[in-house]
């Protein structure tokens, strides 16, 4: 039986990866930062109607060496999903960069030592679309400029972590080299399997509960979490994914278009008016939580996902339908109060 390690087992994407692996009869090992959170994963799988007989959980932290060799022992594949993310701006960029880069080093080096066939890394479109050269259309060939002074800490952390992953894999010697494939999702939305609703779903919650006073002129890509998980499995299962990056983004929307969809679905608190660019940028200087979002204002950005569709046969669901489904899910389950 094929054994797969999934890091970040309690996370929004990690739980969906585990659920799909169990549904396909894989043996799964999931990492948690503390075993006190073990029940979250077990309950999430039970909620999804899945047996946990082939699921085991181990304690391992991205910032610590302990536990990673044991976690990866006997695994043929690794899905390295775990990565730090905080809403707003950290007090120092190293709050994101150190665990992101250090985590990649610990997980990949342990995987190589254990003879793992392939690691699939969860990166982000954040590692692609901050080139600062006026581009509007991006592909897997693009990289965020991590050295640019205006690159947000989150984008920098994802870029440096992914580049480090490629460095580690490309430095391998010998005949049995571990393969690497990378998934670069846009904003990830969709139904949740635990109380961790995901960062992009927090964004949806804020819109439908009236916490957002107006629509900033922001252009954002989205993809359903179930499709992000399925792309991880496709990349794991197919040799065609080896050595490749794959953007996971179904389509893009202006913020006002998202609010219009929500109001049409009965969420009357979604804002109607559009906020001037200068106002949003000014608020970013006052409110640290808005500073990272202010970097997106007025910029039209497209991140096409033709590559995973063509190479891996990936078939994502409509992102607009996922956004509305997510809003209804949050409301129906008391997660948007």
C-alpha positions, 0 to 999 in steps of 0.5 A: 500500500502506498504511503503518503506524508501530508504536512500541515494536516490541520490546515484548510488545504491539508485536510482536503488533501488527506480526505482525497488520499484516504478516499483513494485508498492511500495510507496517510501520515499527517503532521501536526505541530502539537498532538493536542490537535490530533482530534481536529483531523480525525473529526474532520475525516469523520465529518467527510464520511471517511474511515481513519483506519489508514491515517496516522498523525505525528508531531513535527514543527517547521521550525524544529528538526525533531520529528521529520525523519520519523514522519517521512519514514516509509513514505513514497510521496510527500505533500508539503502543504504546511506553510505560515500565513498571517492576515495583514503584515507581520512585525518582521518579515522573518516571522514568515520567511524563517519557518517557510524556508526552514520548513522546506529545508527540513521536509525535503532533506528528510524526504531525500534521506528516506528515499521518497520518490516525489515531493509535491510542494504547495507554493502560491501565485504569490511566488509568481505575480510580483514582478514589478515590471508592469506585467498583467498576464503571468505563467509558470515561467514568471517569478516574484522579485523577492529582492524588490523593496515593495514585495510584501513579506508573504510573497517573499516568503513563498518565493524564497521557500519555493526557490530553496526547494528547487535548489535542494532537489537540483543539487541531488546526486546519484541515480535515485533522485527525488522528483519535485512538483510545485502547485501555485494556487491563487486565492483558495476558497471552498467548503471547510472540514474543520474550524480552520476556514482558510485565509481566503474564506476569512476574506469572504466572511468579511464581505458577507457580514458587512465588515468591508465598507466598500469595494477596493479596485482589486483583481483577484484569482480564485480556485476551489480547495477541492481542486487544489487538493486534486491537483496535488494528487495528480501531480503526485501520481503522474511522472509528467509533473516531475520538475514542473510548476503548476498554477492553480487558478480557475478565473479572476474577478474584480472585487465589485464583481464578487460583491455583486455575486454575493448580493445576488445570492441574498447576502445584502451586506456585501458592499455596493460602492467602490472605494477610491484607490488613494483611500485604500492605500491611505488606509494601508498606512493606518491599518497594518492589516490592510497594508498587504491588500493595498499592494493589489489596488488598481492592478489587473492580474491574470494567472492562467492554468492551462498547463495543469489542464493540458499536462495533467488533465486537471478539471477545476470547477467554476470559481464563481460558483465556489465563491457563492457556495463558500458564502452559503456554507459559512452562513449555514454553519454559523461560521460567518457570525 
